[in-house]
Amino acid sequence: MNSLLHGFADALSLINLSYCLIGCFLGTVVGILPGLGPAATMAMLLPLTSYLPPAGMIIMMSGIYYGAQYGGSTTSILVNIPGEASSVVTTIDGFQMTKQGRAGQALAIAALASFIAGTAGVLLLSIIGPVLAEFGLRFGPPEYFCLVLFSLTMVLSFSSGQILKGIIAMVVGIMFTCVGLDPLSGKRRFVFGIAELTGGLDVIPVIMGLFGIAEVLASAEEGIKSVFSGKLKALIPQGQELKRGLLASLRGTVVGCALGLLPGIGPTAGTFISYDIEKRISKNPSKFGTGCIEGVAAPEAANNATAQVGFIPLMTLGIPTVPIMAILIAAFMLYGLTPGPTLFTQHGRLTWNIIASMYIGNVMLVVLNLPLVGLWARLCLVPYRILGPLILGICFVGGYSMRNSMFDVWSMIFFGMMGYVMKRRNWPIPPLVLGFILGPMFEQNLRASLGFSGGSILIFVTRPISATFVGLTILSLILSWKLLRKGTSASKESIV
């Protein structure tokens, strides 16, 4: 406790507060702007290590990372464009709330959920970080494969009752991840002689095409004059709706904190899992996808908790859970610091300064985001003849800026057309994104596990953690089947 208090004393200095504010602001901006992303921003700032002090630089870069989780929800809710891959799930109910004139409520609960989760994540880092980080070390390829297998059962929740279409879309998403270099052998596959495909398909153009461009095309065809026309409803959720949103935030926080410890499991997976849990425990699961506040609160809490808890294995064991954390390790090393157990003993004052700044940063982010709710909410009133071209412009700039490649723009257009056709034919899009995001982990860990076991699948049931996930997968399928049958029976009764 004394160490944390000393950390606050350092973090509350004017210079460190300035670095924290700059990082949080930049993070919010890059989260809102599709394509830029925190990784690219942090990489561009690495040369500043020659000029800035260690504490200020790392505080700023950390703020960019967890600040981007706050900002990513804004365009997801307002115009159906995920600012980050971790904001994909937020579009499902967030954009529907915007169409109902409840954009302010969606943005407000997203900010509150992010604050709750972010603060909880830092609290874990402060109190039991090293103990929890050791659990993550027990995960090998079999455990990761079974975790991904369990996660893929969520396709049943994201299929809007169309199970077969959802499974097909998920498989197609996994197939798209096979394009490029084989992760184990390094050989090219499914590139069809196109050099640009060697690097694979980037997730940002894919999701911007499937959601942003597809939404503009569908709206143009329907002749929509604006996303919402009429008087905006309350900007802050109230009463029972606020209560449901806050409870969902707490559940999403638990999911995100658990997954944040595992290397390779970024904020995106947690958003899918938390949404699936909310839908399963809901008394009325059919309301999800129609503007349900829990469908915004839970995934937003999960992605912020995962991002914040990801600092535990980074700072206590020197293990980056996601590629962005590898950039932070580079920043540490440029200052001659080595993340790991010795960081707390040899550089305790600096470490606790950084941790204390995360508490302050989460407060700054909620203060930055909540007052802007009214301003952002009014964007849904802008005529679509203005908003539509603006959305397309954001998509094109975002798609190109990822790798400065026109190929990404063309691939984004391809997925935009694909998303438009899927909307027209009533095919669910989220399962395709789920498969695309989890596909690489599914393939790599399956092949690695079978390599270790000599091709025997018993490796998945002879190890305690992986066997537990196999059991959870079976249980998830059984519960989903029962819920599906219950929903089908209810539909038949209502028709009668």
C-alpha positions in Angstrom: 0.0 0.0 0.0 2.8 2.4 0.8 4.4 1.7 -2.6 1.1 2.6 -4.3 0.8 5.8 -2.3 4.3 6.8 -3.3 3.3 6.0 -6.9 0.4 8.4 -6.7 2.6 11.1 -5.3 4.8 10.8 -8.4 1.9 10.3 -10.8 0.1 13.4 -9.6 3.0 15.7 -10.5 2.1 18.1 -13.2 4.5 16.6 -15.8 3.2 13.1 -15.3 -0.4 14.2 -15.3 0.3 15.9 -18.7 1.8 12.7 -20.2 -1.1 10.7 -18.9 -3.6 13.2 -20.4 -1.8 13.2 -23.8 -1.8 9.4 -23.9 -5.5 9.1 -22.9 -6.5 11.7 -25.5 -4.4 10.2 -28.3 -5.8 6.8 -27.4 -9.4 8.0 -27.6 -8.7 9.6 -31.0 -7.0 6.6 -32.5 -9.8 4.4 -31.1 -12.4 6.5 -32.9 -10.5 6.6 -36.2 -10.7 3.2 -37.9 -7.4 2.0 -39.3 -4.9 4.0 -37.3 -4.9 1.9 -34.2 -2.9 2.1 -31.0 -0.1 -0.2 -32.2 0.8 2.0 -35.1 0.6 5.1 -33.0 2.8 3.6 -30.3 5.3 2.4 -32.8 5.6 5.8 -34.3 6.2 7.3 -30.9 9.1 5.0 -30.0 11.8 7.4 -31.2 10.7 9.8 -28.5 12.4 7.6 -26.0 15.6 9.6 -26.8 13.9 12.8 -25.5 11.3 11.8 -22.9 11.9 10.4 -19.4 11.1 6.7 -18.8 8.1 7.3 -16.6 6.5 9.9 -18.8 7.0 7.9 -22.0 5.6 4.6 -20.6 2.7 6.4 -18.9 1.8 8.0 -22.3 2.1 4.8 -24.3 0.0 2.9 -21.8 -2.6 5.6 -21.9 -2.8 5.2 -25.7 -3.4 1.5 -25.4 -6.2 1.5 -22.8 -7.6 4.8 -24.1 -8.1 3.2 -27.5 -10.5 0.7 -25.9 -12.7 3.6 -24.7 -12.7 5.4 -28.1 -13.3 2.3 -30.2 -16.9 2.2 -29.1 -17.9 5.6 -30.5 -18.0 4.9 -34.2 -19.3 1.4 -33.5 -22.3 2.8 -31.8 -22.9 5.8 -34.0 -22.2 4.7 -37.6 -21.7 0.9 -37.3 -17.9 1.1 -38.0 -15.8 -0.6 -35.3 -12.9 1.7 -34.5 -11.0 -1.4 -33.3 -11.5 -5.2 -33.7 -12.5 -5.3 -30.1 -15.5 -3.0 -30.8 -17.1 -5.3 -33.4 -19.5 -6.8 -30.9 -20.6 -3.4 -29.7 -22.0 -2.6 -33.1 -24.7 -5.4 -32.7 -26.8 -3.6 -30.1 -25.0 -0.2 -30.0 -26.0 0.8 -33.6 -29.5 -0.4 -33.0 -29.8 1.9 -30.0 -28.6 4.7 -32.2 -31.3 4.0 -34.7 -33.8 4.2 -31.8 -32.5 7.6 -30.7 -30.7 6.1 -27.7 -27.2 6.8 -28.9 -26.4 8.9 -25.8 -27.4 6.1 -23.5 -25.2 3.6 -25.4 -22.2 5.9 -25.4 -22.7 6.7 -21.7 -23.0 3.1 -20.6 -19.9 2.3 -22.8 -17.9 4.9 -20.9 -19.1 3.8 -17.5 -18.5 0.1 -18.3 -15.0 1.0 -19.5 -14.3 2.9 -16.3 -15.5 0.1 -14.1 -13.5 -2.5 -15.9 -10.4 -0.4 -16.3 -10.3 0.4 -12.6 -10.9 -3.2 -11.7 -8.1 -4.3 -14.0 -5.6 -1.9 -12.4 -6.8 -3.0 -8.9 -5.9 -6.6 -9.8 -2.5 -5.4 -11.1 -1.9 -3.7 -7.8 -2.9 -6.4 -5.4 -2.6 -9.9 -6.9 -0.9 -9.5 -10.2 2.0 -11.8 -9.8 -0.1 -14.7 -8.4 -2.6 -14.5 -11.2 0.1 -14.2 -13.9 1.5 -17.6 -12.9 -1.8 -19.2 -13.8 -1.4 -18.0 -17.4 1.9 -19.8 -17.7 0.0 -23.1 -17.3 -1.6 -22.7 -20.7 0.1 -24.6 -23.6 -1.2 -25.2 -27.2 -3.8 -27.8 -26.0 -5.3 -25.4 -23.5 -5.4 -22.6 -26.0 -7.0 -24.8 -28.6 -9.8 -26.0 -26.2 -10.3 -22.4 -25.1 -10.8 -21.3 -28.8 -13.0 -24.3 -29.4 -15.2 -23.2 -26.5 -15.2 -19.7 -27.8 -16.4 -20.9 -31.3 -19.6 -22.3 -29.7 -20.6 -18.7 -29.4 -21.5 -18.8 -33.0 -24.9 -20.1 -31.8 -25.5 -16.8 -30.0 -24.4 -14.6 -32.9 -26.5 -16.4 -35.6 -29.8 -14.7 -34.8 -31.5 -18.1 -34.8 -30.1 -19.2 -38.1 -27.7 -21.8 -36.9 -26.7 -23.4 -40.2 -26.0 -20.0 -41.8 -24.0 -18.9 -38.8 -21.8 -22.0 -38.8 -21.2 -21.6 -42.6 -20.3 -17.9 -42.1 -17.9 -18.9 -39.3 -16.2 -21.5 -41.4 -15.8 -19.0 -44.3 -14.2 -16.6 -41.8 -11.7 -19.3 -40.7 -11.0 -20.1 -44.4 -10.1 -16.4 -45.0 -7.4 -16.6 -42.3 -5.7 -19.4 -44.2 -4.7 -16.9 -46.9 -1.0 -16.0 -46.8 2.0 -17.7 -45.2 1.6 -20.9 -43.3 2.2 -20.0 -39.6 4.3 -23.1 -39.0 6.1 -23.9 -42.3 6.3 -20.4 -43.7 5.0 -21.6 -47.1 2.6 -19.5 -49.2 -0.9 -20.8 -49.5 -4.1 -19.7 -51.3 -2.3 -16.6 -52.7 -3.2 -17.5 -56.3 -0.1 -15.7 -57.6 -1.1 -12.4 -56.0 1.9 -11.0 -54.2 -0.2 -8.8 -51.9 -1.9 -11.8 -50.4 1.3 -13.2 -49.1 0.9 -11.1 -46.0 -2.7 -12.3 -45.5 -5.8 -10.3 -45.0 -5.7 -7.5 -42.4 -8.6 -7.5 -39.9 -9.3 -3.8 -40.1 -10.2 -3.6 -43.8 -12.2 -6.8 -43.3 -14.4 -5.5 -40.5 -14.7 -2.0 -42.0 -15.9 -3.5 -45.2 -18.4 -6.0 -43.6 -19.8 -3.4 -41.3 -19.1 0.2 -42.6 -19.4 -0.1 -46.4 -22.1 -2.8 -46.2 -24.2 -0.5 -43.9 -23.8 2.5 -46.3 -24.8 0.4 -49.3 -27.8 -1.1 -47.5 -28.9 2.3 -46.2 -28.6 3.9 -49.6 -30.7 1.2 -51.1 -33.4 1.7 -48.4 -33.3 5.5 -49.0 -32.6 6.3 -45.4 -32.5 10.1 -44.8 -30.7 9.9 -41.5 -29.7 7.2 -39.0 -32.4 8.6 -36.6 -35.0 11.3 -37.2 -36.9 12.7 -34.3 -36.1 13.9 -30.8 -33.2 12.2 -29.0 -34.0 10.3 -25.9 -32.3 10.7 -22.5 -28.5 10.9 -22.9 -27.8 8.9 -19.7 -29.5 5.5 -19.0 -31.8 5.6 -15.9 -33.6 3.4 -13.5 -33.7 -0.3 -14.4 -31.9 0.1 -17.7 -28.9 1.7 -15.8 -29.0 -1.1 -13.3 -29.0 -3.8 -16.0 -26.1 -2.0 -17.8 -24.0 -1.7 -14.6 -24.6 -5.4 -13.7 -23.6 -6.4 -17.2 -20.5 -4.3 -16.9 -19.5 -6.1 -13.7 -20.0 -9.5 -15.4 -18.0 -8.4 -18.5 -15.3 -7.2 -16.2 -14.9 -10.6 -14.6 -14.6 -12.2 -18.1 -12.1 -9.7 -19.3 -10.0 -9.9 -16.2 -9.8 -13.7 -16.5 -8.8 -13.6 -20.2 -6.4 -10.7 -19.9 -3.9 -13.0 -18.2 -3.5 -15.4 -21.2 -0.9 -14.6 -23.8 -2.4 -14.3 -27.3 -6.0 -13.6 -26.0 -6.5 -10.0 -26.8 -9.5 -7.8 -25.9 -11.5 -9.0 -28.9 -12.2 -12.6 -27.7 -13.4 -11.3 -24.4 -16.1 -9.2 -26.0 -17.6 -12.2 -27.9 -17.5 -14.3 -24.8 -19.1 -11.7 -22.5 -21.9 -11.0 -25.0 -22.6 -14.7 -25.3 -22.8 -15.0 -21.5 -25.2 -12.1 -21.3 -27.5 -13.6 -23.9 -27.5 -17.0 -22.2 -28.3 -15.7 -18.7 -30.9 -13.2 -20.0 -34.6 -14.0 -19.3 -35.4 -12.6 -22.8 -32.4 -13.5 -25.1 -34.4 -12.5 -28.2 -34.0 -8.8 -27.3 -30.2 -9.0 -28.0 -29.5 -7.5 -31.4 -32.4 -5.1 -31.1 -30.8 -2.4 -29.0 -30.2 -4.2 -25.6 -28.1 -2.1 -23.2 -26.4 -5.3 -21.8 -25.2 -6.0 -25.3 -23.2 -2.8 -25.2 -22.1 -2.7 -21.5 -20.7 -6.3 -21.2 -18.4 -6.3 -24.3 -17.1 -2.8 -23.5 -16.3 -3.8 -20.0 -14.6 -7.0 -21.2 -12.3 -5.3 -23.7 -11.2 -2.7 -21.2 -10.6 -5.3 -18.5 -8.6 -7.5 -20.8 -6.5 -4.6 -22.0 -5.8 -3.4 -18.4 -5.1 -6.9 -16.9 -2.7 -7.6 -19.8 -0.3 -5.4 -18.0 0.0 -8.1 -15.2 1.9 -10.7 -17.2 3.8 -7.9 -18.9 5.1 -6.2 -15.7 5.4 -9.3 -13.5 6.8 -11.9 -16.0 7.9 -9.9 -19.0 5.3 -11.7 -21.2 3.4 -9.7 -23.8 -0.2 -11.0 -24.1 -0.8 -9.2 -27.4 1.5 -7.6 -30.1 0.8 -4.1 -28.7 2.4 -5.2 -25.4 5.5 -6.2 -27.3 5.8 -2.5 -28.4 5.7 -1.5 -24.7 8.4 -4.0 -23.9 10.5 -2.4 -26.6 9.9 1.0 -24.9 11.0 -0.5 -21.5 14.2 -2.0 -23.0 15.1 1.2 -24.8 15.5 2.7 -21.3 17.5 -0.3 -20.1 14.6 -1.7 -18.2 13.6 -5.4 -18.3 9.9 -6.2 -17.6 9.6 -9.1 -15.2 9.9 -9.9 -11.4 12.9 -7.6 -11.0 11.0 -4.6 -12.3 9.2 -4.3 -8.9 12.4 -4.9 -6.9 15.0 -2.9 -8.8 12.7 -0.1 -10.2 9.9 -0.1 -7.7 9.3 3.6 -7.7 8.9 3.8 -11.5 6.7 0.7 -11.6 4.2 2.0 -9.0 4.3 5.4 -10.7 3.1 3.7 -13.9 0.4 1.7 -12.0 -0.9 4.8 -10.2 -1.1 6.7 -13.5 -3.5 4.0 -14.8 -6.0 4.8 -12.0 -5.7 8.4 -12.9 -5.9 7.6 -16.6 -9.2 5.8 -16.2 -10.7 8.8 -14.4 -9.4 11.1 -17.1 -11.0 8.9 -19.8 -14.4 8.8 -18.3 -14.2 12.6 -17.7 -13.2 13.1 -21.4 -15.9 10.8 -22.8 -19.0 11.4 -20.7 -19.3 15.2 -21.4 -19.0 14.5 -25.2 -22.0 12.1 -25.2 -24.4 14.7 -26.2 -22.2 16.0 -29.0 -21.5 12.5 -30.4 -25.2 11.5 -30.1 -26.3 14.3 -32.4 -24.3 12.9 -35.2 -27.1 10.4 -35.9 -29.3 13.3 -36.9 -26.9 14.4 -39.7 -28.6 13.8 -43.1 -27.4 10.6 -44.6 -26.5 12.3 -47.9 -23.7 13.9 -45.8 -23.0 11.1 -43.3 -22.8 8.3 -45.9 -20.0 9.8 -48.0 -18.2 10.8 -44.7 -18.4 7.1 -43.5 -17.0 5.9 -46.8 -14.2 8.4 -46.6 -13.3 7.2 -43.1 -13.3 3.6 -44.3 -11.1 4.3 -47.3 -8.6 6.3 -45.3 -8.6 3.7 -42.5 -8.2 0.8 -44.9 -5.3 2.4 -46.7 -3.5 3.7 -43.6 -3.0 0.2 -42.0 -0.2 -0.8 -44.4 -0.3 2.1 -46.9 -1.6 -0.4 -49.5 -4.3 0.0 -52.1 -4.7 -3.7 -52.0 -6.3 -3.3 -48.5 -8.7 -0.8 -49.9 -9.7 -3.2 -52.7 -10.1 -6.0 -50.2 -12.2 -3.7 -48.0 -14.5 -3.0 -51.0 -14.7 -6.8 -51.6 -15.8 -7.5 -48.0 -18.1 -4.5 -48.2 -19.9 -6.0 -51.2 -19.9 -9.4 -49.4 -21.4 -7.8 -46.3 -24.1 -6.1 -48.3 -25.1 -9.4 -50.0 -25.2 -11.1 -46.6 -27.5 -8.3 -45.3 -29.7 -8.7 -48.3 -29.9 -12.5 -48.0 -30.3 -12.3 -44.2 -27.0 -14.0 -43.3 -25.5 -13.1 -39.9 -22.2 -11.2 -40.2 -20.8 -11.5 -36.6 -20.1 -15.3 -37.0 -17.8 -14.6 -40.0 -15.9 -12.1 -38.0 -15.7 -14.5 -35.0 -14.1 -17.1 -37.3 -11.7 -14.6 -38.9 -10.5 -13.4 -35.5 -10.1 -16.8 -33.8 -9.1 -18.8 -36.9 -5.3 -18.3 -36.6 -5.3 -19.4 -32.9 -7.5 -22.3 -33.8 -5.2 -23.6 -36.5 -1.9 -22.9 -34.9 -2.7 -24.5 -31.5 -4.5 -27.5 -33.1 -1.5 -28.3 -35.2 1.0 -27.7 -32.4 -1.0 -29.9 -30.0 -1.3 -32.8 -32.5 2.5 -32.4 -33.2 3.3 -32.8 -29.5 1.0 -35.8 -29.1 2.0 -37.6 -32.3 -1.4 -37.0 -33.8 -3.5 -38.3 -30.8 -6.5 -36.2 -29.9 -6.4 -37.6 -26.3 -4.0 -34.8 -25.4 -7.1 -32.5 -25.2 -8.8 -34.6 -22.5 -5.8 -35.8 -20.5 -4.7 -32.4 -19.4 -6.9 -30.8 -16.6 -7.3 -27.3 -18.0 -7.9 -28.4 -21.6 -10.3 -31.2 -20.4 -12.3 -28.5 -18.5 -12.7 -26.4 -21.6 -13.8 -29.5 -23.5 -16.5 -30.1 -20.9 -17.5 -26.5 -21.0 -17.8 -26.7 -24.8 -20.1 -29.7 -24.6 -22.2 -28.0 -21.9 -22.4 -24.8 -24.0 -23.7 -26.8 -27.0 -26.3 -28.6 -24.8 -27.5 -25.3 -23.3 -27.6 -23.6 -26.7 -29.6 -26.4 -28.1 -32.1 -26.2 -25.2 -32.4 -22.4 -25.6 -32.9 -22.8 -29.3 -35.7 -25.4 -28.9 -37.3 -23.2 -26.2 -37.2 -20.2 -28.5 -38.6 -22.2 -31.4 -41.4 -23.5 -29.2 -42.2 -20.0 -28.0 -42.3 -18.7 -31.6 -44.8 -21.5 -32.6 -47.0 -20.7 -29.6 -47.1 -17.0 -30.4 -48.0 -17.8 -34.0 -50.9 -20.0 -32.8 
